[in-house]
Every structure is written in C-alpha cells, then in structure tokens.
Amino acid sequence: MSQDTEVDMKEVELNELEPEKQPMNAASEAAMAMAVAGAEKNGLVKIKVAEDEAETAAAAKFTGLSKEELLKVAGSPAWVRTRWALLVLFWLGWLGMLAGAVVIIVRAPRCRELPVQRWWHTGALYRIGDLQAFQGRDSGNLAGLKGHLDYLSTLKVRGFVLGPIHKNQKDDVAETDLLQIDPSLGSKEDFGSLLQSAKKKSRCPGLPKEAATKGLAFWPEEEQDRTFVWFTPNWLSFPRAGTRENALEFWLQAGVDGFQVRDVEKLANASSFLSEWQNITKSFGEDRLLIAGTDSSSLQQILSLLESTKDLLLTNSYLSKSDFTGERTKALVTEYLDTIGSHWCSWSLSQAGLMTSFLPAQLLRLYQLLFFTLPGTPIFSYGDEIGLQTAALPGQPVEAPVMLWDESSLPNMPESISANVTVKGQNEDPGSLLSLFRRLSDQRSKERSLLHGDFHALSSGPGLFSYIRHWDQNERFLVVLNFGGVNLSVKLGPSNLPASAGLPARANLLLSTRPGREEGASLELEHLNLEPHEGLLLHFPYVA
C-alpha cells in the first residue's frame, strides 16, 4: 500500500468518528479557519471558541471571598450601620407584638371564677324508699340491688337515697336498733358488698376522663374513690339520747356519704338538731351530705330550717301547692329562689312521694324539664322516670308501688295495661318518658350554664313559664314551658334582661317534651309556637 493510500484511509477513519472525538491538528485547524472566513463573507457571526472556553473555566473556578476579605468587609462602617439598623428593627417588631398581646389580654373579657362544686351540685339524686318494691319482688334485698346498678348508671344520677333499712319494730320503738340492718333485707356484709360493687361499677375501662362513672354517677378521674350510697334512718321518735348521733358516726365510718332524715318539722328544736347532725356529717369530710325532709309547704318554715345549716339539702312540699299553671309556677319558683338567696336548693314535690301523686299525667314531661334546668339539685323517687303511679294496678300498695321492670313485674297484669309503662317498653322507645329523663340528666351534668348558671325569668303570656340559664361565656339555654291545654304562640324578647343574658333573634332547638319536633332546627323567638303541655329546651352561643 502506497503512502498516499495510508493517508486517505486515516482520513476516512477520522471522518467516521464523532466530531467531538476527532483530534485537532494543523490541517483541521486550517480548514476550520477557512470555513470561518468563508462564513464571515456570507454574513455569519464569527465564533471565538477559545475565548468562550476560557471565560467558562474562569467562572467555574470562582470560590468567593476569602476569610480575610470577609472580615475586612464586615468591619466596614456601612455594613456595621446596616447590622445595627436590622437589629433595632427586629427588637422594635418584637416589642410591638408583645405590647399588642398585652392589650388583647387586658381588653379581653375576664373569665368568671367558678363556684365550689360538690358532687350533689352536679346531678340528680334517686330515692329508693322501699327496697323490695323497687326490685319488684317480695324477696328484694341488698344483694339483689347490685343487679340494678347498671340501670341506675344509665340514669346518670349522682347518688341514690336508700332506706330506711335498719332494724325497726313498728309497734315497739324501744326495740329499734339503728346500728343493725333489717335481717329480711340482708346483713352488714351484704351492705358492704353493695358499697364495693358501686365502687367497682365506677371504674369502667375505655371511657374518657369526663365520662368516668363514679359510684352511680359520672365523675372526673380525681373522684374515682367516691361512691354515693345512702342510709336513711327513721329515728325522729327514738327516745334514747345520743343514739342518733352514734348511728350517724357508725354508718359514716361504714362508708356511706350521707343521710336523709324525714319529718324534721316534728322536732321541737329542729334547727338545733340539724346543726348538730350537720357538724357530725361534715366532720367526716366536706363531701358528706345531710338531707332533711319536711311535708311543710310554708316558705317561712322552710327558710327557718335552712338558715341554721350550710350545705343542707331540704326536700319539701313547697311546689305541690301550685295549681300547675304557668303563672303560679313562675311565681313560686322565683319567690323561692329570691328568698333562699345563695343557699343551694333542691327540687321535688314532696319528701318521699312519687310525682304522679301530685301531677296530672300530661305535665310529667314538663316537670322533668323544669327540675333538670332550674338552679339546684333535682330529687326523684324510683319510678318517676317512667311515670309510675301509686295504686294504679291491682295489688299495688299506695305508699310503695312495685317498680314495673317488664311485663313479669306483676304476674296478674291486666291486658288493658300497656307494656309501654314498663322500663323495658320505654327503654326501646326514643320518645318515651324514660328516654327524656336520661337525656335531660345527661345534659344537666355537662353544661356549666345548667350546673351553676344564673337564672332569669322572662316575661311571657298566660299559661307560660320561660327562663334563661347562662354562665359567663358558655352556651346559653332557654326553657319555654306551656302549662296550658291549647296551642300557644309565644313572642320572646330581650326586655328586662341584663346585657349578659340578652336574647338573640333565633335559637336552636335542643329537645322538646313532645316527640316529632326537628331537633337542631333554628326557631324564631318572636314567633314561637308551642303545642299543649309542651316544653322546649333551646340553646344559643355567647356573643361578646
């Protein structure tokens, strides 16, 4: 192969290589130069590859200022002034935000101090006067009562008043033993077991803190060890001095948290006795309670009994003298609250009887709503939650009717008696009296305005009783009760109300005592329509 042929072959191989991989030599450089010169003649831009590559390399190698150069710049007067200006602006902004926060805190409405709340302030009490009648069997006793603790918990009551359960001879007062339990009801061991069962019932795993059940009620975690079981001695006519006081101490040491004493108006010096018994009760703790009962409906006599003691709950017949009209009920309630002042009150129709003994059936729902929303502790007897009537069924005793748990409570129940009067029948009906009782009891225990809020009666028409409950910046509640037997159109306005209790134009319906209302509906307060014997519970938010 000649030398010229070898050169040609090398040129072919080089031409087959990619342009960027071909080596640069003098010939190729010359060819490129000629091409560039030709391009310039044709008006093309001349590309200076070597100079661009040099500039790119120089830019890639830039590493910024050295340490000495940075220190020199940082110490310059201009940069020092800039730093000081930025620092001053930062602190001025911070101080401005702090001043704004202080102004907001100072101008914001202050929260009202919460009152001291004992356990009986936070819900209803439930009286079980006759243990056997409550269980619905002749063999009812303390051991059997444990089987009904679940039911009592569903009522969300704060405690139950039990008894009397002590050994008592009806015809021989001298043989009454206040330190012994009636053998037909059980032993002291049965009583202690009942107390322990109530405590264990309070410890329900999986419930949130605010719903933890304590005893027979819903209590916060710090109240876990409380159990609200009661012993009710019937001792007023017992002759031996000191025995009643010994009985108080004995049963308080046994674990009960309170006593009920009935017919205190029969004592010659009732105020003195109540004060002494109260001191004994409180010596075991501020959360121990004394309940007194009287059949008196005299407001002055009731006030005289309350004046001598603190934290005494007094059940009475004050409201039973009502003619059950809206005007009369409003007058009685407002006069009672104004007279007792700051003393915590209780609401019942008597010291022991059923509501059906005093109320017509059509007002039972209305009075449940009334008792649960007034300031004070509502107190009910067993059976009030289902509308149990005295002597309404064959074989029912007048003073202690048998609790109607289901159709088997009375084997000879006539066909004319509906199963809806029983616990079982009402438990399955969301519109029943029992369901209403549970909802009201639950609502009463959760809302500050219903627990300890202020009370303001409203001006309303004939047959009506309406009022507002409110506390500080919490949700407000409006109660409207129609005691009449006809439809009424109500116009509620903000007249005669303090600014903190003003009425809005509309409020939302929480519940009605008559099933069928659309709960949650927004109702116009100037055009509010109520059906006969209907009660409404409405709520609206606080507005600053």
FIGU-295062 format. One record per residue: x, y, z of N, C-alpha, C in turn; residue in one letter. Coordinates in pm, whole numbers, plus 50000, padded with zeros to 5 digits. Last residue first. Layout:
<rovos>
XYZXYZXYZA
...
</rovos>
This chain:
<rovos>
430005382357254430625393057332429975406457299A
427695357257284428215367257191428735378957273V
427185322657328427545335557388428105344657281Y
424645305357134426015307957181426135321457249P
421735287857253422355297257162423705301257219F
419035264257280420355269157318420865278657211H
416005251957435416745257657324418095262657372L
413515230957511414855234657560415665239057438L
410055233157566411165233857473412435237557547L
407085215257639408225222757687409355221957587G
403545214457614404855212057555405915220857621E
400815215957662401675209557761403065206157706H
400015220057317399545218857456400515210857542P
402845234457136401655226257145401205225357292E
404015266657046404085255157135402755247757135L
405915287656837404655280656856404855268156943N
407245319256818407495305756867406155299056898L
408295344456710407145337056655407335322256689H
410515353956825409365362956826408125356356767E
412415334656782411875336056917410685345656924L
412585310356539412485324756559411755327356691E
414855283056548413495288256570413535303256598L
416525258756373416645272556420415235278756427S
416745224556477416135234856394416325248656457A
417555205356650418595212756580418045223856493G
414845183656589415885188356678417025194556599E
411715187556503413015186156436414095192256525E
409325169456699409995181956662411335179056595R
408615144156782408205148556649408825161556606G
407525143257126408275137757011407735143256879P
407655168757357406735161457269407515156357149R
409625182557476408995172057556407995163957475T
412465187357266411095190557301410525179257384S
415825200357244414845189557257413475195357290L
417155221657114417905210157165416985198157181L
416875244456857416115235256942416995223456983L
418515275756862418425262156809417715253056910N
417125308456807417845298856890417605284856833A
417095342956705416805328856683417635320456779R
417785367556808416565366656728416125352156709A
418875363657154419075365957011417745365456938P
418665380557468418145370457377418505373757233L
421105386457725420265390657615419855379257524G
422585384857955421585374457932420665377857816A
424215406357984424865393357976423895382057945S
422465427758017423155426257889423775412457873A
419465416258183420785422458181421465419658048P
416075422458080417195413258095418515420858101L
413755435858006414035433558148415145423258171N
413405421057680413015430857780413355426157921S
413985406557448415055409057544414685418557657P
411155384057388412055395057356413035397557468G
409005360957247410015363257349410955374257303L
405905351957196406795362357148407765365657260K
404145322657108404935329957206405805340357136V
401115307757081402145314657003402855324257097S
399875276057180400185289957213401265295157119L
397225252657201398395257757131398615272457165N
396165242657534395915247557399397225251857335V
396455237457803395985226557718395675230857577G
399445251457959398055251157916397745239657823G
402085253458011401285245858108399835244158063F
404825253957831403415256757810402595247857902N
407985267457873407045257257920405615262057899L
411225270857766409875276257746408875265057776V
414515279857829413465270057859412105276957844V
417675283457693416355289557705415315278657723L
421065286857765419925277957748418635285557779F
424325293957621423125297957695421975288157666R
427715283857658426445282557585425275286457675E
429825307657835429405294457791428075295057716N
430915329357959430965328957813430555315457756Q
428795329858235429975335858176429905335158023D
425985311258201427175312558284428325317858199W
422405309358215423635313158147424775314358248H
419095302758142420215298858227421495302358151R
415935318858129417255316958070418215312158178I
412435309258097413595314958167414875311458094Y
408865308258120410105307258042411225314258117S
405695296958124406795299858215408075297658135F
402265303558040403665301058006404595304058123L
399695311758085399925297458068401365293658044G
400025343357921399285334458012399555319757981P
403395352057803401945352857810401335343257910G
406315365257971405645357157868404135357557894S
409455375658068408055379658057407415371657942S
411625351858224411235360658114409765364258124L
414045348558485412705345858432412355356258326A
417255337558501416455349558473415115345358414H
420045325558673418645322958635417945336258614F
423435314658610422435324158659421055320958601D
424695280658648424485293358582423435302058648G
425525255558725425585266258825425375280158764H
424535237358523425075232958652425005243958757L
423765251258299422745243858371423235239258508L
426205262558225425055271458244423925264458318S
427845240058194428055249158307426845258158331R
426725208058113426725222158075426855231258198E
426555181558203427625185358112427765200358092K
424345174458352425655171758410426805177158326S
422145180158188422325187658313423745186058369R
422355160457994422595174457958422875182758082Q
421665137558145422975138558081423315153058049D
419045143858215420035141258319421455142658264S
417845145357963417915157258047418975155658156L
418115118757879418715129657801418875142157886R
416655104558073418085102058054418775113457980R
414065115258037414745116358166416245114658148F
413515106557775413605120857804414355123157934L
413385079057817414425084557729414615099457752S
411125078157986412415073558034413555079057949L
409105086657815409425094857931410795090957986L
410055080457467409405077457594409825087157704S
411185080957217410285091957253409605090057387G
412625057757180413365070357198412485082157236P
411985028057331411265038857264412015052057286D
413085009057488413195006957345412525017957263E
412385016757742413805016557707414025015357557N
409725012357765410175025957740411645026557699Q
409664984357809408934990257698409425004257664G
411264981958042411634975157918410944981557798K
409794996558229411145000758193411554994658060V
406315000958132407414993958196408764999558152T
404345011857983404525017558116405705011158189V
404104997357753404855009857746405035016557881N
402414976657781403814973857816404654986557812A
399294987857921400244986857810401644983957861S
396574972258057397794979458091398824977057982I
394614955357976394394969557949395634977957982S
395234930558068395564933557929395424948357897E
396664931958402395544931058307395964935258167P
399014911958561398804924858494397674923658392M
399764891658734398354893058700398054906558635N
402534894758778402024883058703400574884458658P
404364922158739403104918358802402514906758722L
406714918958599406764925258730405494922558810S
406554909358344406554899358452406604905558591S
406854930658176405504925158193405434915258308E
409284949758368408774944058244407404938058273D
409444967058590410614964658505410204959058369W
407864987058778407494979058661408684977658568L
407934985459128408584990559007408304981358890M
405024987459322406074978959267406614985159138V
404525015159546404125006859433405294998959377P
404175023959842405345018459774404915009359659A
401695034259922402915041459956404135036659878E
399785016259815399685030559788401025037359810V
400574985559643400424993359765400475008259734P
398824968859389399854978659418399594985459552Q
396744951959321397734947059416398834956859449G
396334965158996395834956259101396964951159189P
397624998758963397474985058917396974976159030L
397875022259091397225022558960396945008558907A
399125028759330397885021059333397145021359200A
400845054759178400525048159304399165041359292T
402735050558876401615055958950401355047959078Q
405615060658699404975050658784403895057058869L
407045073758497405675077958527404915067658610G
409655067258474408745060558380407295064458404I
410915082458664411475082958529410595075758428E
409715076258902409395089258841409865089758697D
410775052158992409555051658913409155064858851G
412105065159291412115054459191410755053859122Y
411995101259302411765088159363411775077559253S
414415127559269413305119559220413185106759303F
415585159959280415505147459357414245140059314I
417905183459148416615176459135416665163159209P
419515210159296419605195659277418215189659261T
419835241859116419635233559234419705218859196G
418125260758883419345260358964419095252759095P
416335239958643416365250258746417675249558822L
416455217758479417015230258427416955241858526T
415205195958594416585194258547417225207258501F
412645205758651413555202258761415005201158714F
411565209958386411665220758484412715217458590L
411595184458271412375195058210412595206558309L
409775172458450411135167258435412055177958376Q
407525187858400408195189258529409575182658529Y
406835179358143407115193558167407905195358297L
406275152658181407415156458099407825170958126R
403935155158341405125148258390406375152258312L
401555165658256402585175158299403875168458347L
399755145958203400215153858089401315163858126Q
399045135058454399975127858367400535136458255A
399145158758723398415151858616399405146058516P
400945153259030400845159158897399865151558808L
401035139059268400735153359273400425159259136F
401715113359221400805115859334400335130259337S
403625113559029402255111158984401235112759097T
405965115859176405455127759108404015125959066M
405875098959495406035099159351405455111859291L
407255110859815406275105259724406655106059577G
409105123659990409215109359965408355104259849A
408795150560018409995144860076410135129960046Q
407735165159701407495160559838408795154759891S
408605174359466407235177859501406875173359642L
411815190659435410975178759440409565183459473S
414975203659433413655204559371412975190959374W
417135222859651416755210459584415335212059531S
419705248659665418375243059690418205229659620C
422175266659836421895256859731420585249559763W
421855300759911421785286959962421405277459847H
421715326759829422835318859779422805304259827S
418245329659856419485336359821420525326859765G
415735322459933416845314659989418205320359951I
414155341459791414145340759938415355333459994T
414515337759520414835350759577414965350059729D
413605311359493414995314559464415405327959523L
410865315159564411715305959638413195309359618Y
409955332959368409915336859510410845328059594E
410305317359137411065329759152411075334459297T
408495295859192409925293559169410725306159194V
405965308659221406535300459329408045298859313L
405635321658972405645329459096406295321559210A
405655299758794406675310258784406775318058914K
403335286858880404625280158892405755290258884T
401385305858812401575302058952402945295358972R
401645307558530401795319458613402115315758758E
401155281158442402435287558417402675299358508G
399655259658690399575268858577400925275558560T
399425243858918400015238358796399675246658671F
398825253959154397655249659077398085244958938D
401075243459415400795250459290399495245359229S
401855229159626400695237859648400345246159524K
404165216459561402925208759547401675217259570S
406365231559618405805232659483404495225159466L
406795223759892406535237559854405855238659717Y
407395201560036406175201159954405805214959901S
410895191960029409685197460090408525196659991N
414265186560121413145183060036411855187160106T
417185203260151415885201960217414825198760114L
420555199060214419505197960113418195195360184L
422955220360353421845211160380420915211060260L
425035238360340425085226560252424005216260285D
424585248060677425215250460548425255237460470K
421905258460894422865248760843423395253060707T
419965276360964420865271661070421965262561018S
418325281960745419205292460797420255287160894E
416595261260685417805262660606418815272360669L
414485264560859415255252160866416575253460791L
413485289160776414005287860913414825275060929S
412555282760519413685291760535414305290660674L
410345266960584411445261260507412705269660525I
408775286060707409255274660784410425267860714Q
408325303160487408985308260606409525296960693Q
406945286960308408255291960271409005297060393L
405245257760372405405271660415406815276360384S
404815231960335404875239860213405025254660244S
406115203260501405665217060504405785223360367S
407175178960523405945179860446405405194060440D
410705175460485409565180860556408355180960463T
413985162560529412715162860458411615168260546G
417475167060470416325167460560415065168260477A
420595152960422419335156760358418235156460462I
424005159060442422795156360519421585161660442L
427035145860311425845154160298424715149460388L
430525149460251429435141960315428235151360328R
432605164560165431775158260063430745148660123D
434085172460378433185182360319432265176360214E
434195147760640434625152960511433595162660455G
433415141460889433965130460810434405135060671F
432245164260979433505160361043434175148760971S
429825165860853430935172960791432275169360856K
428255150961037428415146560898429645152760834T
428405166861264428915153161267429185148261127I
427165190161169428545190661216429165176661220N
424565180561118425385185561008426865185861048Q
423685175261371423885164061280424745168161160W
423575201861469424425191861534424715180261438E
421695213361295423035218961304424005208861365S
419435197861351420025197561217421445202861217L
418955205161618419295191361584419985190661447F
418355232661586419475228461670419925214261637S
416095231961422417315238561376418525234161455S
414135218361581414665212461459415985218661416A
413015213161849414065222861817414815218061693N
411025193961820410765205961900411775216961868A
410245179261505411185181061615410915194261686L
408625180061288408055174561410408995175661530K
410115187561072409265197961132408625193261261E
411305165360971412055172861072411205183861136V
410545143660804409605149560901410305157561009D
413595124160765412295129360724411555135760841R
416885124760668416015124460785414705131060746V
419505108660506418255115960491417425113960616Q
423065111160477421855106560544420655114760499F
426155100460317425125109760358423945102960422G
427895081360234428285095260215427185105160251D
429045051560402428025059360333428475073960326V
431025037460544431265040860404430185048760334G
431125033460813430895021560730431015024660581A
431295058560915432515050460917432365038060829Q
428625064560885429605072160809430945064860805L
427525047061069427295044560926428215052860838W
428495057861315428675043761281428565041661130F
427655084561320429085081561314429325067161268E
424835080261335425455088161229426915084461212L
424595065961574424255059361447424845066961329A
425265085261758426115073561745425875066261613N
423075102161722424405107161688425385095461671E
421075085261818421015090061680422385094961635R
421795081762085421795070361996421795074861850T
421505105262235422835101362190422855090162090G
418705093562418419575104562377420935099162337A
416115073362312417365073662384418305084362330R
413725073962150413815081262276415205082762333P
412825082461819413595073061901413995079862031F
411545097461637410805094661761411575085361854S
413395099161426412975111261496412275108461629L
414515079961260414855079861402414235091161484W
415165062561017413895068861055413865069761207N
418035065960814417415061960942416135069560970P
419205056460528418175065860571417545061260702T
422175057460350421435050460455420455060460514F
423425055560012422855062660127422175053060225W
426205059959803425155051159852424695056659987V
428275069359604427185076759664426015067659698F
431695068659632430515060659597429335066359674T
434955077859521433675081459584432585071659540R
437265073259389437005065059507435685068459575D
437435091659174437205077459149436745069859272Q
437795118359133436735114459225436485099459219E
439635122958938440085125159074439025121159177E
438195119158699439065108558748439465110358893E
434775130758730436145131158681437045121258755P
431755110858694432665119358771434025119858707W
428515101458697429615104458607430505114858673F
427345075958930427265088558860428475090258770A
427485057859125426335056959036426225069258949L
430795056859136429645052059209428505049859112G
431525073558855431935072658994430715068559077K
432585069058528431505067958624432055066058763T
433995092158309434275081258402433185080758508A
433825111858124432665103058135432895091558231A
436175125658116434995133258154433755124458170E
437945105158026438025110358163436745117358204K
436225079257838437045091157851436975096657992P
436385043957900435615056257896436545068157905L
438055022257929437735026457793436915039157786G
436655007258223437765009358130437265013657993P
435105020658488434745014958358435875017358258C
434475021058793435725020058718435475012958586R
432065019858917432525033058876433775032258790S
431754994458997430954998658883431445011858828K
433284995059225433814988159109433054992058983K
431495009459388432805014959357433405008459233K
429334991859397429125005159340430455011459304A
430554970659527430084968859389429864982259321S
430984981759778432124978359696431724976459550Q
428304984359865429154996159853430344993359760L
427554957459867426864966859779427704979359758L
429204947860069429384942859932428714952059831S
428084960760290429444963960248429734959360106G
425604947660289425654962060270427054966360225F
426364921760341425674924760215425744939660183D
427434925760595428314921260488427694923860352E
425184931960737426174942460717427154938660608K
422494915360550423414917160662424334928960635S
419014918260452420404913860438421204916760563G
416344921960485416984928860374418434924660353L
415634908760709414924905060586415544911560462S
417114921060911417554908060859416844903960730P
417954954660893416804945560896417214932160834D
421014961761052420224961460929419104951360945I
421794982061336421594968961275420734970261150Q
421785005861460423085000861420423004987261351L
419295012261551419805020061439421155015161388L
416764993561647418224993261655418795000161532D
413884994361843414534998661720416044999161740T
412624989662078413394978562022414064982061889E
411125012062130412285009462215413164998362160A
408945010261963410025019361927411285016362005V
407004987661858407834988761976409064997161941D
405694984361622404854986061741405674987961869D
407744981561436406704991661416405924994461543K
411074979561484409824973361528408724983861521Q
413824976861269412814985561328411574977561363N
417004979261147416084970461218415114978861297K
417274999660848417694994960980416604986361044H
416635010960613416954996760607417364991360744I
414435036160474415245030460583415435015260571P
416555033960172416035030360304414795038060345G
418785054359997418335040860023417755039560163L
419305074459736418905075159876418205062059909V
422035075059512420685070759544420485070359696F
423635098859290423595090559408422185085559432G
423485111159046424715112859123424735104559251R
422305094958746422075101658873423375101858952V
422225082758497423235093158522422905101458646K
420775061658418420015073658452420925085458480L
422645041958395422095047558271421275060058296T
423035035158663424095042458592423565048658463S
420775020358714420915033358780422005041658712L
421404997458564420265005758526420395019658587Y
423584987458706423744991458565422615000758521D
422434980858950423374991958943423594996758800L
420854959058986420224970758923421174982658914H
422224939959125421874936858987421244948558913G
422324949959380423534950759297423224948059150K
419944942859495420074956459443421304958059354L
420264917559600419604918859470419734932659409G
421474923959843422224916259744421604917659606A
419374937159975420594944459941421404937159834L
416254925559824417174927859935418414935159885N
413114910859752414084921359725414954924159846G
411134892059754412424888259810413504898859786S
408984900959615408864900559761410204897659828D
409994923559354409784910059406409684910659557R
410794948059266409634941859203409364927759248G
412714964459362413164952859286412024945059224Q
411064982959494411894987259382412354975459297F
409954967959699409084973059593409894977259471A
412264963459854411554952259794410654956759681Q
413024989259936413944981059860413234969659788L
411625019259936411275005459968412074996259877D
412985042459847412475041559983412165027360026G
415255054359676414705040759679414225038359821I
415755083759492415315077859620414745063859598R
418395099759351417355089859320417005082459449Y
419485131959237419505121059336418265112559315L
421215147258955420025143559032420335132659135A
424135169058961423165159958901422055156458998G
425965185059094426185182158952425195172458891T
425885188659363425545200259279425465196559132H
426855166559485425395167559476424945179859398W
429615171359483429055161559390427535162659378W
430265206959482430255193759545429515184159452R
432055233059363431025223559323431215210359396Q
432545267059402432885253859455431725244359423V
432365285759090431995283059230432475269159272P
434875301558892433945290558910433615288659058L
434985335258790435515324958880434455314258905E
434805343058447434195343658580434715332158665R
437355357158252436545345458285436045346558428C
437155389858113437735380558209436785369158238R
437405400057774436545397857892437135387157983P
440375418257677439505406457664438655404857789A
442135438757741440805442457690439855430557680R
444385424557822443745434057913442325437157870V
445005409357594444705402657722443945411857816I
445515429657408444435419957383444015413157513I
447715442257527446465449757507445295440257486V
449605421657513449175426757644447855434257631V
449885419057235449355407857312448855412457448A
451015444257174449705440457120449065429257197G
453475442157307452505452257350451105449057299A
454605421657151454365419657294453335429557347L
454785434256901453925422456916453605419757063M
456635454556972455305457956923454335446356936G
458895439857038458215447557143456815451557100L
459475430056779459175420856889458425427957001W
459985453756635458885444956596458475435656708G
462225462856778461005471056773459805462756733L
464025442256724463525444056861462295453056865W
464345445756441463895433056499463305435056638F
465345471956419464045468656361463475455656419L
467845468256544466855477356604465455474256550V
469035450956359468835446756497467785455356566L
469165466856125468365454556125468065449756268L
470925486856218469575490456174468655478256175A
473255472156265472565478656377471125482456340W
473895464456000473585454456104472835460656220R
474375489255881473275480755832472865470455938T
476625497956020475375505556031474175497255987R
478415478455928478105479556071476805487056092V
478555484655653477945471955696477605471955845W
479815509655667478505508255603477795495455650A
482325505155792481285513455857479885511355797P
483515471155786483385484155721482245491955785S
483785445955880484175456855969484045470455907G
483095430155667482215430555783482555442055876A
485305433055495484015438855456483095440455577V
487305419755643487525433655605486225440655570K
486205394755661486405402455784486605417155753L
486315387755386485025388855456485145397055583L
489125387155343488295396855270486935398955337E
489845366155511490385379555536489545390255467E
488495345355386488165349055524488645363155554K
487655354055041488415346955144488005351955282S
484735351954840485715359754915486425350955017L
484485326954572484005337154664485135344054738G
485605310554379485295304754511484805315054611T
485655302854039485435313454138484955307254270F
485935284053835486945283753940486735294254047K
483975289653655483835277453734484805277153850A
484975312653533483775313553617483635301453707A
487135301953389487405311853494486225312953590A
485805285653210486725279653307487005289153421A
484485304853060483735294853136484595288453244T
486605318752939485715325753034484945316053120E
487665298252780488505304152885487645311352989A
485645293452602486045282952692486895288252806E
485615317952466484455313852547484835303152646D
488165317452332487905327652434486715323652523E
487855295252160488915295152261488635305152372A
485765302551986485645291152077486655291852188V
484245326351857485585325451914485555314852022K
482535328451562482525322251695483955320851742I
481005353251367482245346051395482245341151539K
477985350751198478695355851315479905347251339V
477795354850832477575347450955478405353351068L
478155365950581477345373350677477065365950805G
479915353450412478485351250385477565357850486N
482305359550524481975365950398480505364450365K
482175343350743482125357750765481765364950636E
482455318250622481165321850686481055336650706A
485065318950538484015318550436482675322550493G
486295319250783486485330750694485415331150588A
485495294350871485045306350943485155318550856V
486845278350689485365277950696484825290150764A
489465284450747488955287850616487425287950616M
489555273751007489785288050987489245292550853A
489195247250948488185254451028488335269351010M
491525241450812490235240050744489145247650817A
493385245651011493395254350893492065253750819A
492685225351180492585239051228492555248751110E
493295203551020491895206251055491705220251104S
496025206451003495205206950882493755210150916A
496895204651266497125217051191496235218151070A
494305189151455495665190151403495765202951320N
492355173851700492645186251630494105185951582M
490555142851673491685150951721491895163151633P
487105137551729488175138551632489295147151688Q
484945138551899486025129351934487205130051837K
483075155351794483705159851918484845150851960E
482265140751565483025153251551483735157151680P
482915105951571482025117251603482825130051603E
484615090451287484475093551430483485105051448L
484825090651016483775082151075483605084551224E
486995106750970485675111950934484545103750993N
488995089451048488735101351129487365107251097L
488895070950841488615066750979488295078751067E
489585087050623488265080650628487905076750771V
492155094450691491145104850681489735099150686E
493375069350679493295076350808492255087250806K
493195064950399492485056250495492365062650630M
494865084750298493435085050267492625076650365D
497315075950398496765089050442495275089750417V
497595051950253497505051650401496925064650454E
497865061649991496695053450027496505052950177T
500275074850000499055082549976497815074950015D
502025053150034501885062950142500625071150124Q
500575022049911501395034049900501125043350018S
500884988050000500005000050000500895012250000M
</rovos>
